[in-house]
Structures are given as structure tokens and as C-alpha cells.
Amino acid sequence: MTTTIYTITDANTGRECSNCTATKKAMDRQGITYQSREMTDAEREAFKKAGHMAAPVVITDADTWAGFRPDKILTLAGRES
């Protein structure tokens, strides 16, 4: 299964968004393999048009969501096991 996490970084601090970090840590704890990449401006606009208003945006083979979603991460972990 392919899972991609689209993240954003604060230009002032250079830090990744807190929900992005929380999502990655939760996936790491569940043993979920993922690719992480910085969201481009064009991707950000496309995600907004699709209704995803928070970061990170997570795209899997079966689902897409925005923000830190522990419920979705647990469901994903169940699919990967």
C-alpha cells in the first residue's frame, strides 16, 4: 500500500507543522510505511479546492484525509497488518 504525507513547514521557524509531526510519529508507532514530502504551492491550492483545509494531507490507496487523524491512522494500520 502506498501512503504519502504532504506536509508544510513554517517559513519563519523552519519547523514542520505540529499535526504533520504528530501524524508521522503515530504512523511510525503503528509501523506504517510512508513517504513524506513538502507540499508545493500548487498542491496546496489543489488540496484546498478538494476541501482539504488542514495539514498534513495524507493520501493512501484507499483513503485521503487532512489534519491529524488518529482514527484514520489506526484503520490504516489494520489494513497493513
MARKE-562791 format. One record per residue (C-alpha): residue in one letter; x, y, z. Coordinates in steps of 0.001 Angstrom, whole numbers, padded with zeros to 6 digits, always signed. Example, Ala and Ser with C-alpha at 12.3 -4.5 7.8 and 13.67 -1.06 7.14 Angstrom:
<rs>
A+012300-004500+007800
S+013670-001060+007140
</rs>
This chain:
<rs>
M+000000+000000+000000
T+001278+003460-000867
T+000900+006216+001722
T+002089+009764+001122
I+002065+012533+003713
Y+002093+016052+002274
T+003491+018386+004925
I+004083+022112+005350
T+006943+023913+007063
D+006675+027296+008768
A+008816+029721+006765
N+009704+031734+009865
T+010752+028912+012176
G+011710+026207+009695
R+009620+023756+011725
E+007192+021274+010299
C+003564+021767+011355
S+002681+020096+014654
N-000077+017984+013080
C+002409+016830+010430
T+004855+015706+013108
A+002096+014031+015143
T+000862+012142+012067
K+004342+010837+011256
K+005000+009786+014860
A+001656+007967+015063
M+002344+006160+011796
D+005831+005241+012990
R+004347+003787+016206
Q+001895+001727+014131
G+004630+000508+011783
I+003070+002170+008741
T+005439+002774+005851
Y+005001+006170+004203
Q+006649+008751+002022
S+006782+012318+003288
R+007114+015343+001085
E+006779+019080+001393
M+003550+020349-000141
T+004101+022648-003118
D+002022+025800-003567
A+000197+024175-006490
E-000558+021061-004418
R-001766+023219-001539
E-004216+025009-003842
A-005419+021714-005353
F-005952+020230-001873
K-007905+023327-000799
K-010128+023044-003872
A-010753+019401-002926
G-011840+020514+000570
H-008672+019648+002487
M-008112+022756+004602
A-005569+021447+007126
A-002107+019944+007007
P-000914+017339+006602
V-002804+015827+003706
V-002486+012050+003731
I-003172+010036+000599
T-003377+006243+000626
D-004571+003722-001941
A-007955+003617-000186
D-008443+006992+001533
T-007484+010658+001697
W-007693+012984+004685
A-006372+016233+006109
G-005057+017010+009577
F-004010+014712+012412
R-006485+011818+012367
P-005573+009058+014852
D-008745+007173+013906
K-007724+007031+010250
I-004168+006022+011185
L-005470+003088+013273
T-007714+002000+010400
L-004765+002202+008030
A-002614+000157+010426
G-005290-002548+010419
R-005194-002699+006614
E-001413-003032+006521
S-001212-005879+009027
</rs>
